Amino acid sequence: MAEERLRLSSRPPDMHPPKRPAPITADEFDQAMTAFAPFECTPHLAVAVSGGADSMALVVLAHDWVRQRGGRIDALIVDHGLRAASANEAALTAERLKALGVDAHILQWQGPKPVNGIQAAARRTRYALLDGWCRTNGVLHLAVAHHADDQAETFMMRVRRGSGPDGLAAMAPVRTLAACRLLRPLLDFPKSRLCATLQARGIGWVEDPSNSDPKYARTAIRRELADSIDAAAGVLIATRRFARARHALETETARWLAAHATLDRTGYMVCDTRALAGTSAEIRLRVLSRAAQCIGGKAYAPEIAAVERLDAKLLAGQGATLGGAHFDPRPGGIGVFREARNLPAPTVLGPGAHHWDGRYVIALAGEMAGEMAGATVLPWTAEVADAWPKSARPVWFRSLPAKVRPGVPLIRIGAGYLAPRPGSIENNGISVHFAPTMPLSGGGFTVA
């Protein structure tokens, strides 16, 4: 049987021609930005710019907004290198931004590209590049140009995938990344008004042909929504209502975690088995999802169906793995620790901060750079165990549960090893902090 699809009723033609979309005013954009306050006295924003109408409209509105406050803006252009013309388009966008008085930086996706799941891989890489630039440059706010049409498309895609209430709340106005806040100030504005904003200023933009490529599911949904203004408006109302429910559930989940879970600074957690079994199914699933995302170091929450399977196993007293995190039932509690698989390859450390495995931030003090030249960060393995005598390992590391050790970063210098204790002030110039991509609670919404 062919998959049943949601059908959108078309709006009957009006007797009068539709009004021409109006440009977004400075007051409207200021009101949208007020939802993200507070900012610094002189705010510094990074804006992701693809060169399309959406992001070009955002950058000109944001540029005006920061200038009124004595701040500054940096435009970040990610060149995915997926099309032959992408480098030229990135350069053209940078030139247009320069003409507007905006500093632009082109970030390139280096290395091989996957054959399958290219859009998802490109999204992960794009956010990693943007977040990394913000970390390196000390920028706390990253604005992206998702708008009302994108929000409606996201809702429809998630309905068809059978998403839960989190997914149906679609994109959140603000989300916490590893180094900055991701802001979406245009979610209440349709694309037609973004285009009108640029046309009123005589600013051009680049059209990405992939946006109309029929091989992508979003393209078909975009066409359906374009045929029904009423349906698109109803979808946006639904996302706001689901967002209210999501916020309330997230708050209750944070309360539960504060009361019944313990998060160790070395990157594992323990939660009360009886309390978990005794809470409502919705909160229990959220606790498990948050734990998997935090301890596994992932940027996105696992699929709800996978969380439900994990829940069933834990209620039956069985251990299981989800999203790189292993859940280990034990008397009195469930231990959650990083799975000893797919850990990062050894990586040479240099000056500055390094985000390791989506869970730790490792930094060398400036004066240590010479002394630590060639230092490599790596996970605990059987080879490390053979090469590093037990007597040379610090007491705190020896006392860790054996299942926790593989997920703790070690430092190799020449033939020797160090285990800087996360969060300790006794690391002699090496700073190691457990700072997962998505914190256990308090990090805002989890669905991007």
VMD Tcl script that draws the C-alpha trace (Angstrom):
set ca {
  {0.00 0.00 0.00}
  {1.38 3.43 -0.85}
  {2.33 5.52 2.16}
  {-0.55 7.71 3.25}
  {0.40 11.36 3.07}
  {-0.99 14.44 4.73}
  {-2.93 16.42 2.20}
  {-3.17 20.17 2.36}
  {-6.29 21.88 1.12}
  {-5.69 24.67 -1.35}
  {-6.93 28.13 -0.58}
  {-9.56 29.31 -3.06}
  {-8.45 32.26 -5.16}
  {-9.12 35.66 -3.66}
  {-11.30 38.16 -5.42}
  {-8.60 40.76 -4.88}
  {-4.89 40.39 -5.66}
  {-2.73 39.64 -2.58}
  {-0.92 42.49 -0.91}
  {2.73 42.89 -1.76}
  {4.93 41.60 1.10}
  {6.37 44.40 3.21}
  {10.04 44.62 4.21}
  {10.88 43.78 7.82}
  {11.24 46.99 9.81}
  {13.97 47.82 12.31}
  {11.39 47.87 15.11}
  {10.12 44.39 14.18}
  {13.64 42.97 14.15}
  {14.48 44.69 17.44}
  {11.41 43.08 19.02}
  {12.52 39.68 17.71}
  {16.01 40.16 19.18}
  {14.61 41.30 22.53}
  {13.47 37.71 23.14}
  {17.16 36.70 23.34}
  {18.24 39.36 25.84}
  {20.42 40.09 27.68}
  {23.35 40.87 25.40}
  {26.63 42.62 26.10}
  {26.60 46.42 26.25}
  {28.20 46.33 22.79}
  {26.95 43.03 21.35}
  {29.10 40.92 19.05}
  {27.11 38.66 16.73}
  {28.16 36.00 14.26}
  {25.69 35.38 11.45}
  {25.68 32.25 9.28}
  {25.36 33.40 5.67}
  {24.79 31.08 2.73}
  {24.32 33.89 0.23}
  {20.63 33.12 -0.23}
  {17.84 35.60 0.38}
  {17.16 34.32 3.91}
  {20.64 34.79 5.33}
  {21.39 37.97 3.36}
  {18.25 39.56 4.83}
  {19.28 38.43 8.30}
  {22.78 39.86 8.00}
  {21.60 43.31 6.86}
  {18.97 43.46 9.65}
  {21.45 42.25 12.26}
  {24.11 44.66 11.00}
  {21.76 47.61 11.51}
  {20.78 46.27 14.94}
  {24.35 45.95 16.28}
  {25.46 49.31 14.85}
  {22.71 51.04 16.82}
  {24.23 49.48 19.96}
  {27.88 50.14 19.18}
  {28.54 46.44 18.55}
  {29.92 44.47 15.64}
  {28.99 41.60 13.38}
  {30.92 38.85 11.59}
  {29.41 36.91 8.70}
  {30.38 33.23 8.46}
  {30.11 31.59 5.04}
  {30.43 27.80 4.97}
  {31.65 26.39 1.67}
  {30.63 22.72 1.72}
  {32.46 22.02 -1.52}
  {29.59 19.85 -2.77}
  {29.12 21.72 -6.06}
  {31.67 23.04 -8.52}
  {30.23 26.55 -8.23}
  {30.21 26.68 -4.42}
  {33.63 28.34 -4.04}
  {32.72 31.10 -6.51}
  {29.36 31.62 -4.82}
  {31.05 31.91 -1.41}
  {33.49 34.47 -2.81}
  {30.64 36.45 -4.44}
  {28.74 36.48 -1.15}
  {31.84 37.68 0.69}
  {32.20 40.52 -1.81}
  {28.57 41.55 -1.37}
  {29.00 41.56 2.39}
  {32.18 43.61 2.13}
  {30.28 46.19 0.09}
  {27.77 46.39 2.96}
  {30.58 46.98 5.47}
  {30.34 43.48 6.98}
  {33.43 41.38 7.74}
  {33.05 37.94 6.15}
  {34.92 34.69 6.80}
  {34.73 31.63 4.53}
  {34.85 28.29 6.40}
  {35.56 25.24 4.25}
  {34.46 21.64 4.73}
  {37.71 19.77 4.28}
  {38.16 16.05 3.65}
  {36.07 13.38 1.93}
  {32.29 13.67 1.72}
  {29.92 10.77 2.47}
  {28.02 9.09 -0.35}
  {24.82 8.66 1.66}
  {23.12 11.04 4.07}
  {24.91 14.02 2.56}
  {22.43 16.64 3.79}
  {22.62 15.42 7.40}
  {26.42 15.22 7.24}
  {26.61 18.72 5.76}
  {24.38 20.07 8.55}
  {26.53 18.49 11.27}
  {29.73 19.77 9.69}
  {28.28 23.24 9.13}
  {27.31 23.67 12.78}
  {30.65 22.26 13.94}
  {32.51 24.82 11.79}
  {30.31 27.70 12.92}
  {30.49 26.74 16.59}
  {34.27 26.24 16.34}
  {34.76 29.70 14.85}
  {32.71 31.23 17.66}
  {34.77 29.39 20.27}
  {38.07 30.50 18.75}
  {36.92 34.11 18.46}
  {35.04 34.41 21.74}
  {31.64 35.11 20.15}
  {28.67 34.09 22.29}
  {25.80 34.54 19.82}
  {25.38 32.86 16.43}
  {22.32 33.93 14.42}
  {20.87 31.76 11.66}
  {18.17 32.63 9.13}
  {15.53 29.93 9.59}
  {12.16 31.55 8.93}
  {8.44 30.76 9.15}
  {8.40 28.74 5.92}
  {11.29 26.59 7.18}
  {9.43 26.06 10.45}
  {6.31 24.81 8.66}
  {8.35 22.47 6.46}
  {10.15 21.04 9.49}
  {6.84 20.34 11.23}
  {5.45 18.52 8.19}
  {8.56 16.39 7.79}
  {8.44 15.38 11.43}
  {4.73 14.56 11.31}
  {5.46 12.10 8.52}
  {8.32 10.56 10.51}
  {6.07 10.03 13.53}
  {7.98 12.45 15.78}
  {6.94 13.04 19.37}
  {5.97 16.41 20.92}
  {9.56 17.67 20.91}
  {9.91 17.15 17.19}
  {6.50 18.69 16.46}
  {7.55 21.85 18.28}
  {9.97 22.11 15.33}
  {12.87 24.56 15.62}
  {13.39 26.42 18.86}
  {14.12 30.18 18.79}
  {17.28 29.61 20.84}
  {19.49 26.58 21.30}
  {22.74 26.02 23.19}
  {25.76 24.81 21.21}
  {29.10 23.89 22.73}
  {30.55 27.41 22.54}
  {27.67 29.78 21.85}
  {23.91 30.31 21.65}
  {22.20 29.60 18.35}
  {19.60 32.32 17.72}
  {16.73 32.18 15.21}
  {15.20 35.68 15.17}
  {13.29 35.22 11.89}
  {11.00 32.31 12.80}
  {7.90 34.53 12.76}
  {8.63 36.05 9.33}
  {7.79 34.39 5.98}
  {10.42 34.20 3.28}
  {8.45 36.63 1.10}
  {9.16 39.40 3.62}
  {12.87 38.55 3.69}
  {13.02 38.89 -0.08}
  {11.08 42.16 0.15}
  {13.65 43.45 2.65}
  {16.48 42.85 0.20}
  {14.58 44.20 -2.80}
  {13.82 47.43 -0.94}
  {17.56 47.90 -0.41}
  {18.65 46.80 -3.88}
  {20.67 43.85 -2.52}
  {21.09 40.67 -4.57}
  {21.42 37.09 -3.43}
  {22.43 33.63 -4.67}
  {19.87 30.90 -5.40}
  {20.96 27.43 -4.24}
  {19.72 24.89 -6.84}
  {19.53 22.16 -4.18}
  {16.55 23.99 -2.66}
  {14.43 22.91 -5.63}
  {16.00 19.48 -6.17}
  {13.09 16.96 -6.26}
  {15.22 14.18 -4.75}
  {14.96 15.85 -1.33}
  {11.78 15.28 0.72}
  {11.73 18.89 1.90}
  {11.32 20.11 -1.69}
  {7.98 18.32 -2.15}
  {6.69 19.61 1.18}
  {7.76 23.14 0.25}
  {5.68 22.95 -2.91}
  {2.63 21.66 -1.05}
  {2.81 24.43 1.54}
  {3.26 27.05 -1.17}
  {-0.14 26.01 -2.54}
  {-1.94 26.54 0.77}
  {-1.39 29.70 2.80}
  {-4.05 28.68 5.33}
  {-2.43 25.30 5.98}
  {0.99 26.88 6.47}
  {-0.45 29.33 9.01}
  {-2.14 26.50 10.89}
  {1.11 24.56 11.01}
  {2.89 27.52 12.64}
  {0.18 27.80 15.28}
  {0.61 24.07 16.02}
  {4.39 24.41 16.42}
  {3.93 27.18 19.00}
  {1.50 25.06 20.99}
  {3.83 22.07 20.94}
  {6.68 24.40 21.97}
  {4.76 25.40 25.10}
  {4.28 21.75 26.00}
  {7.94 21.02 25.31}
  {9.08 23.83 27.58}
  {6.94 22.56 30.47}
  {8.18 18.99 30.02}
  {11.81 20.12 29.81}
  {11.41 22.02 33.08}
  {9.95 18.97 34.83}
  {12.74 16.79 33.42}
  {15.36 19.16 34.82}
  {13.68 19.00 38.23}
  {13.75 15.20 38.16}
  {17.43 15.12 37.19}
  {18.35 17.56 39.95}
  {16.59 15.36 42.52}
  {17.53 11.86 41.38}
  {20.68 11.93 39.21}
  {24.35 12.55 39.94}
  {26.68 13.74 37.18}
  {30.38 13.17 37.84}
  {32.89 15.67 36.47}
  {34.73 12.80 34.78}
  {31.79 12.36 32.41}
  {29.45 9.69 33.75}
  {26.20 9.76 35.68}
  {24.16 7.59 38.03}
  {20.40 7.85 38.43}
  {18.05 6.29 40.98}
  {16.46 3.12 39.59}
  {13.29 3.21 41.70}
  {12.69 6.90 41.05}
  {13.14 6.37 37.33}
  {10.71 3.44 37.24}
  {8.21 5.39 39.34}
  {8.04 8.55 37.27}
  {5.73 9.10 34.31}
  {6.70 7.50 31.00}
  {7.13 10.88 29.26}
  {9.55 12.22 31.87}
  {11.41 8.89 32.02}
  {11.93 8.92 28.25}
  {13.21 12.48 28.41}
  {15.64 11.61 31.20}
  {17.03 8.74 29.14}
  {17.26 10.86 26.00}
  {19.09 13.64 27.84}
  {21.46 11.18 29.48}
  {22.30 9.51 26.17}
  {22.90 12.83 24.45}
  {25.01 14.29 27.25}
  {27.17 11.26 28.06}
  {27.43 10.22 24.40}
  {28.51 13.73 23.39}
  {26.00 14.03 20.57}
  {24.61 17.28 19.18}
  {21.15 15.87 18.51}
  {18.73 13.84 20.58}
  {18.23 10.18 19.62}
  {15.11 9.06 17.79}
  {12.15 8.61 20.13}
  {11.63 4.99 19.00}
  {15.19 4.14 20.03}
  {14.63 5.77 23.43}
  {11.46 3.72 23.89}
  {13.38 0.50 23.18}
  {16.03 1.52 25.71}
  {13.33 2.24 28.29}
  {11.80 -1.22 27.86}
  {15.16 -2.91 28.35}
  {16.01 -0.92 31.47}
  {12.59 -1.62 33.03}
  {13.33 -5.30 32.43}
  {16.68 -4.94 34.23}
  {18.77 -5.24 31.05}
  {21.65 -3.01 30.01}
  {21.68 -1.28 26.63}
  {23.52 1.29 24.53}
  {22.11 4.41 22.86}
  {23.88 7.23 21.04}
  {27.34 6.28 22.25}
  {26.24 6.01 25.90}
  {25.97 2.69 27.75}
  {23.26 2.25 30.39}
  {24.32 -0.23 33.08}
  {21.68 -1.30 35.66}
  {23.23 -1.98 39.04}
  {21.92 -2.32 42.61}
  {20.44 1.01 43.62}
  {21.08 2.87 40.40}
  {21.68 2.93 36.65}
  {25.18 3.95 35.60}
  {25.53 5.82 32.31}
  {28.98 6.11 30.74}
  {30.60 6.61 27.35}
  {30.57 3.47 25.25}
  {34.08 2.13 24.58}
  {33.53 2.30 20.80}
  {34.01 4.92 18.10}
  {36.21 7.03 20.35}
  {38.37 9.72 18.70}
  {41.69 8.83 17.13}
  {44.80 10.26 18.85}
  {45.00 13.99 18.12}
  {47.97 16.32 18.56}
  {47.21 19.23 20.89}
  {48.18 22.76 20.05}
  {47.60 26.15 21.66}
  {44.00 27.05 22.40}
  {40.96 24.95 23.24}
  {40.09 21.55 21.78}
  {36.63 19.99 22.00}
  {37.27 16.27 22.39}
  {34.64 13.64 21.58}
  {31.81 16.17 21.93}
  {32.23 15.97 25.72}
  {35.45 17.59 26.96}
  {37.20 20.89 26.39}
  {40.98 20.54 26.67}
  {43.28 23.55 26.64}
  {46.98 24.16 27.14}
  {48.10 27.32 28.90}
  {50.15 29.55 26.63}
  {53.34 29.07 28.59}
  {52.95 25.28 28.31}
  {52.83 25.19 24.51}
  {56.60 24.74 24.13}
  {56.97 22.27 26.96}
  {54.01 20.22 25.71}
  {54.97 20.26 22.04}
  {53.78 17.07 20.38}
  {51.39 16.23 23.22}
  {48.60 13.96 21.99}
  {45.13 13.45 23.44}
  {43.80 9.90 23.21}
  {41.35 7.52 24.90}
  {42.16 4.66 27.27}
  {42.82 1.45 25.34}
  {44.37 -1.96 25.99}
  {47.57 -0.69 24.34}
  {47.72 2.25 26.75}
  {47.13 -0.11 29.69}
  {50.10 -2.25 28.59}
  {52.40 0.75 28.10}
  {51.44 2.68 31.26}
  {52.37 0.95 34.54}
  {49.65 0.94 37.20}
  {52.06 2.49 39.69}
  {52.43 5.55 37.43}
  {48.70 6.18 37.12}
  {47.16 8.78 39.45}
  {45.02 7.51 42.31}
  {41.87 9.25 41.05}
  {42.17 7.48 37.67}
  {42.78 4.06 39.24}
  {39.68 4.54 41.39}
  {37.38 5.13 38.41}
  {34.96 2.31 37.51}
  {36.63 0.26 34.79}
  {33.78 0.98 32.34}
  {34.28 4.74 32.75}
  {38.00 4.90 31.92}
  {37.74 4.54 28.10}
  {35.75 7.76 27.91}
  {38.24 9.92 29.84}
  {40.88 11.77 27.76}
  {44.54 11.03 28.43}
  {47.62 12.96 27.31}
  {50.65 11.23 25.79}
  {53.98 13.06 25.78}
  {56.74 11.05 24.18}
  {56.64 7.63 25.84}
  {54.84 8.89 28.95}
  {51.20 9.47 29.87}
  {49.25 12.01 31.90}
  {45.69 11.85 33.18}
  {44.66 15.44 33.97}
  {41.70 15.23 36.31}
  {38.67 16.95 34.75}
  {37.74 20.09 36.62}
  {40.86 20.01 38.81}
  {43.12 23.02 39.42}
  {46.13 20.71 39.79}
  {46.63 19.98 36.10}
  {49.82 22.03 35.72}
  {48.88 24.07 32.70}
  {46.46 21.56 31.14}
  {42.78 22.43 31.53}
  {40.30 19.58 31.11}
  {36.58 20.17 31.66}
  {33.55 18.00 31.02}
  {31.54 20.28 28.72}
  {29.27 18.12 26.53}
  {27.79 19.44 23.33}
  {24.37 19.28 24.98}
  {24.33 19.58 28.78}
  {22.26 17.24 30.91}
  {19.76 20.00 31.66}
  {19.43 23.73 31.27}
  {20.66 23.74 27.71}
  {17.41 24.79 26.10}
  {15.57 22.72 23.56}
  {17.21 19.61 22.15}
  {15.63 19.44 18.70}
  {17.41 21.44 16.03}
}
mol new
graphics top color blue
foreach p $ca { graphics top sphere $p radius 0.5 }
foreach p [lrange $ca 0 end-1] q [lrange $ca 1 end] { graphics top cylinder $p $q radius 0.2 }
display resetview
